[in-house]
């Protein structure tokens, strides 16, 4: 599956997530190496979620059906636009 970048959290979960973020930031600041050799300021949300899971914090996944594309580049955008054009013709 692909991570859509959307999170839903309980109030307790959001508090825990932010506390964990603050703890990481205190340890690493902006430029401390975090994951995949990236400085903390450039880390992905998935990096923090993965670390939380490794630390035993429960995280649950909910499947979201649909036609999704990860768009990181102009080329990705054009590929997705071509694919989504089928909906405009329907």
N, CA and C of each residue as an Amber inpcrd file, in Angstrom:
protein
   270
   0.8110000  -1.1900000   0.0000000   0.0000000   0.0000000   0.0000000
   0.8530000   1.2520000   0.0000000   0.2030000   2.3350000  -0.1730000
   0.8510000   3.6450000  -0.2280000   0.2960000   4.5300000   0.8710000
   1.1490000   5.2450000   1.5550000   0.7210000   6.1720000   2.5940000
   0.1630000   7.4220000   1.9270000  -1.0790000   7.7730000   2.2450000
  -1.7110000   8.9390000   1.6170000  -1.3310000  10.2470000   2.2860000
  -0.6570000  10.1750000   3.4160000  -0.2590000  11.3920000   4.1020000
  -1.3470000  11.9800000   4.9780000  -2.4070000  11.2240000   5.1900000
  -3.5160000  11.6920000   6.0130000  -3.5230000  10.8890000   7.3020000
  -3.5850000  11.5930000   8.4190000  -3.6280000  10.9350000   9.7170000
  -4.9010000  11.3260000  10.4460000  -5.4310000  10.3840000  11.1670000
  -6.5350000  10.6660000  12.0750000  -6.0880000  10.1690000  13.4400000
  -6.1850000  11.0420000  14.4280000  -5.7050000  10.6840000  15.7570000
  -6.7480000  11.0330000  16.8030000  -6.7390000  10.2570000  17.8580000
  -7.5100000  10.6490000  19.0360000  -6.7760000  11.8260000  19.6700000
  -7.4220000  12.4810000  20.6030000  -6.7490000  13.5820000  21.2960000
  -5.5120000  13.0670000  22.0210000  -5.6470000  11.9080000  22.6560000
  -4.4980000  11.3180000  23.3590000  -3.3930000  10.9570000  22.3680000
  -3.7800000  10.4220000  21.2050000  -2.7960000  10.0630000  20.1890000
  -2.0770000  11.2800000  19.6360000  -2.8200000  12.3660000  19.4100000
  -2.2110000  13.5970000  18.9050000  -1.2420000  14.1750000  19.9320000
  -1.6340000  14.1340000  21.1880000  -0.7530000  14.6220000  22.2560000
   0.5260000  13.8020000  22.2910000   0.3820000  12.4890000  22.2050000
   1.5550000  11.6030000  22.2350000   2.4540000  11.8550000  21.0230000
   1.8380000  12.0360000  19.8550000   2.5870000  12.3020000  18.6300000
   3.4070000  13.5900000  18.7730000   2.7740000  14.6560000  19.2650000
   3.4660000  15.9390000  19.4160000   4.5470000  15.8780000  20.4870000
   4.2810000  15.1640000  21.5720000   5.3000000  15.0000000  22.6100000
   6.5130000  14.2530000  22.0580000   6.2470000  13.2400000  21.2410000
   7.3270000  12.4680000  20.6370000   8.1390000  13.3490000  19.6900000
   7.4340000  14.1560000  18.9030000   8.1060000  15.0950000  17.9980000
   8.9950000  16.0500000  18.7930000   8.4510000  16.6140000  19.8610000
   9.2200000  17.5460000  20.6870000  10.4560000  16.8770000  21.2780000
  10.3070000  15.6190000  21.7070000  11.4450000  14.8750000  22.2620000
  12.5250000  14.7010000  21.1950000  12.1180000  14.3200000  19.9910000
  13.0800000  14.1550000  18.9000000  13.7670000  15.4770000  18.5770000
  12.9860000  16.5480000  18.5430000  13.5640000  17.8530000  18.2180000
  14.5690000  18.2920000  19.2810000  14.2640000  18.0420000  20.5390000
  15.2170000  18.3820000  21.6050000  16.5240000  17.6010000  21.4350000
  16.4230000  16.3620000  20.9710000  17.6100000  15.5260000  20.7950000
  18.4000000  15.9010000  19.5430000  17.7010000  16.2690000  18.4750000
  18.3490000  16.4090000  17.1740000  18.4450000  17.8350000  16.6410000
  17.5870000  18.7250000  17.1020000  17.4630000  20.0780000  16.5300000
  17.2030000  19.9540000  15.0260000  17.4350000  20.9980000  14.2790000
  17.1070000  20.9680000  12.8500000  18.0330000  20.0690000  12.0400000
  19.3130000  20.0550000  12.3910000  20.2940000  19.4230000  11.5200000
  20.8260000  18.0810000  11.9970000  20.3460000  17.5760000  13.1350000
  20.7690000  16.2570000  13.5850000  20.2790000  15.1830000  12.6240000
  21.1190000  14.2010000  12.3520000  20.7550000  13.1380000  11.4080000
  19.6660000  12.2790000  12.0260000  18.5970000  12.1200000  11.2800000
  17.4220000  11.4240000  11.8040000  17.2280000  10.0740000  11.1420000
  16.8350000  10.0470000   9.9000000  16.5550000   8.7860000   9.2080000
  17.0080000   8.9050000   7.7640000  17.4630000   7.8000000   7.2220000
  17.9440000   7.7730000   5.8370000  19.0100000   8.8440000   5.5890000
  19.7570000   9.1910000   6.6330000  20.7970000  10.1990000   6.4970000
  20.2800000  11.6200000   6.3760000  18.9900000  11.8170000   6.5600000
  18.3880000  13.1510000   6.4360000  18.4940000  13.9020000   7.7550000
  18.6820000  15.2250000   7.6570000  18.5730000  16.0100000   8.8850000
  17.1220000  16.0050000   9.3480000  16.9170000  16.1840000  10.6190000
  15.5740000  16.1270000  11.1960000  14.5980000  17.0520000  10.4710000
  15.0460000  18.2480000  10.1000000  14.1500000  19.2120000   9.4580000
  13.6610000  18.7410000   8.0920000  14.3180000  17.7320000   7.5080000
  13.9120000  17.2310000   6.1930000  13.3310000  15.8180000   6.2620000
  13.1190000  15.3240000   7.4550000  12.5960000  13.9660000   7.6090000
  11.1310000  13.9190000   7.1960000  10.6980000  12.7520000   6.8220000
   9.3040000  12.5370000   6.4520000   8.4910000  12.1320000   7.6770000
   7.2250000  12.3920000   7.6140000   6.2970000  11.9920000   8.6650000
   6.4190000  10.4940000   8.9420000   6.5950000   9.7190000   7.8840000
   6.7220000   8.2660000   8.0480000   7.9020000   7.8860000   8.9240000
   8.9680000   8.6790000   8.8940000  10.1230000   8.3750000   9.7370000
   9.7430000   8.4200000  11.2140000   8.9950000   9.4430000  11.6030000
   8.5870000   9.5300000  13.0080000   7.6250000   8.4070000  13.3480000
   6.6710000   8.1320000  12.4810000   5.7230000   7.0470000  12.7620000
   6.4510000   5.7210000  12.9210000   7.4230000   5.4620000  12.0450000
   8.1850000   4.2170000  12.1200000   8.9400000   4.1240000  13.4410000
   9.5530000   5.2100000  13.8520000  10.2940000   5.2090000  15.1140000
   9.3590000   4.9950000  16.3000000   8.1870000   5.5960000  16.2540000
   7.2110000   5.4070000  17.3280000   6.7950000   3.9380000  17.4180000
   6.5680000   3.3080000  16.2710000   6.1930000   1.8910000  16.2410000
   7.3270000   1.0440000  16.8130000   8.5710000   1.3500000  16.4110000
   9.7230000   0.6150000  16.9420000   9.8300000   0.7580000  18.4570000
   9.3670000   1.8750000  18.9830000   9.3910000   2.1040000  20.4340000
   8.1800000   1.5080000  21.1400000   7.3560000   0.7660000  20.4000000
   6.2320000   0.0640000  21.0110000   4.9410000   0.8530000  21.0990000
   4.8820000   2.0040000  20.4590000   3.6540000   2.8010000  20.4640000
   2.7210000   2.2500000  19.3890000   1.4820000   1.9900000  19.7670000
   0.5170000   1.4230000  18.8220000   0.0970000   2.4470000  17.7800000
   0.1950000   2.0520000  16.5270000  -0.2710000   2.8480000  15.3960000
  -1.0930000   1.9070000  14.5300000  -2.2660000   2.3320000  14.1390000
  -3.1470000   1.4870000  13.3410000  -3.3100000   2.0600000  11.9450000
  -3.4770000   1.1740000  10.9900000  -3.6560000   1.5510000   9.5940000
  -5.1080000   1.3260000   9.1920000  -5.6320000   2.2370000   8.4090000
  -6.9860000   2.0950000   7.8760000  -6.8860000   2.1930000   6.3620000
  -7.2970000   1.1530000   5.6330000  -7.2310000   1.2190000   4.1740000
  -8.1870000   2.2840000   3.6340000  -7.7240000   3.0080000   2.6280000
  -8.5400000   4.0260000   1.9680000  -8.5660000   3.6810000   0.4840000
  -9.6800000   3.1150000   0.0060000  -9.7360000   2.7370000  -1.4080000
  -9.8270000   3.9730000  -2.3040000  -9.3320000   3.8400000  -3.5020000
  -9.4420000   4.9400000  -4.4580000  -8.2380000   4.9920000  -5.3740000
  -8.2650000   5.9310000  -6.2680000  -7.1770000   6.1260000  -7.2290000
  -6.2800000   7.2540000  -6.7390000  -5.1410000   6.8780000  -6.1830000
  -4.2140000   7.8470000  -5.6270000  -2.8980000   7.7880000  -6.3740000
  -2.2320000   8.9020000  -6.4150000  -0.8970000   8.9880000  -6.9960000
  -0.0210000   9.7890000  -6.0480000   1.2040000   9.3510000  -5.9120000
   2.1790000  10.1560000  -5.1800000   2.7700000  11.1390000  -6.1790000
   2.6790000  12.4090000  -5.8750000   3.1690000  13.4310000  -6.7970000
   4.3000000  14.1850000  -6.1110000   5.5190000  13.8810000  -6.5570000
   6.7080000  14.5320000  -6.0110000   7.4110000  15.3940000  -7.0570000
   7.1140000  15.1460000  -8.3190000   7.8050000  15.8550000  -9.3930000
   6.7860000  16.3230000 -10.4280000   7.2460000  17.1740000 -11.3330000
   6.3820000  17.6250000 -12.4300000   5.9960000  16.4260000 -13.2940000
   6.9230000  15.5100000 -13.4970000   6.6270000  14.3070000 -14.2860000
   5.5220000  13.4860000 -13.6140000   5.5890000  13.3310000 -12.2940000
   4.5290000  12.6270000 -11.5550000   3.1820000  13.3000000 -11.7820000
   3.1800000  14.6320000 -11.7470000   1.9380000  15.3850000 -11.9490000
   1.3460000  15.0910000 -13.3270000   2.1830000  15.0970000 -14.3510000
   1.6870000  14.8430000 -15.7090000   1.1570000  13.4150000 -15.8500000
   1.8470000  12.4560000 -15.2530000   1.3660000  11.0690000 -15.2960000
   0.0210000  10.9370000 -14.5880000  -0.1150000  11.5550000 -13.4350000
  -1.3770000  11.5000000 -12.6930000  -2.4850000  12.2070000 -13.4610000
  -2.1700000  13.3410000 -14.0740000  -3.1810000  14.0790000 -14.8470000
  -3.7170000  13.2400000 -15.9940000  -2.8280000  12.5230000 -16.6730000
  -3.2740000  11.6420000 -17.7640000  -4.1980000  10.5560000 -17.2290000
  -3.8290000   9.9700000 -16.1030000  -4.6440000   8.9020000 -15.5260000
  -5.9980000   9.4380000 -15.0670000  -6.0010000  10.5930000 -14.4150000
  -7.2480000  11.1420000 -13.8870000  -8.1500000  11.7120000 -14.9730000
  -7.6110000  11.9570000 -16.1520000  -8.4250000  12.4980000 -17.2480000
  -9.5820000  11.5650000 -17.5800000  -9.4380000  10.2820000 -17.3050000
 -10.5270000   9.3330000 -17.5910000 -11.7770000   9.6670000 -16.7930000
 -11.6250000  10.2970000 -15.6280000 -12.7880000  10.6750000 -14.8310000
 -13.5130000  11.8680000 -15.4500000 -12.7720000  12.7600000 -16.0960000
 -13.3790000  13.9350000 -16.7330000 -14.2070000  13.5180000 -17.9420000
 -13.8160000  12.4240000 -18.5800000 -14.5450000  11.9380000 -19.7630000
 -15.7690000  11.1220000 -19.3850000 -15.8290000  10.6690000 -18.1580000
 -16.9250000   9.7730000 -17.7450000 -18.2490000  10.4960000 -17.6310000
